[in-house]
């Protein structure tokens, strides 16, 4: 749960950055006044920034909603949390066993390769003499 809370806090901070940056861009590129029908490159650039920041803000808001929904409810009792931890412990143990098997297999393969290289080197030495 602490991971999710940290993710939520980081996402909220990101959203605050998005709001601050969008306001800064608006202040930087806001035209002092509009003249009749003329569109400057600055206005086009401002529209691009408006689209960019609206996309960033909406995505971040969706991420925040998703993270909030993934947090455990108050209804979740300690028993449910214990079951979840036991399940994770079993999965972790299985992954550790698979990793040990892969390491053993890799070590055996390494020994075979080293033996083959040693045989090749010895054969080359024998041919040179």
PyMOL commands that set and color helices and strands:
alter all, ss='L'
color gray80, all
select helices_A, chain A and resi 2-29+41-70+78-128
alter helices_A, ss='H'
color red, helices_A
deselect
rebuild
show_as cartoon
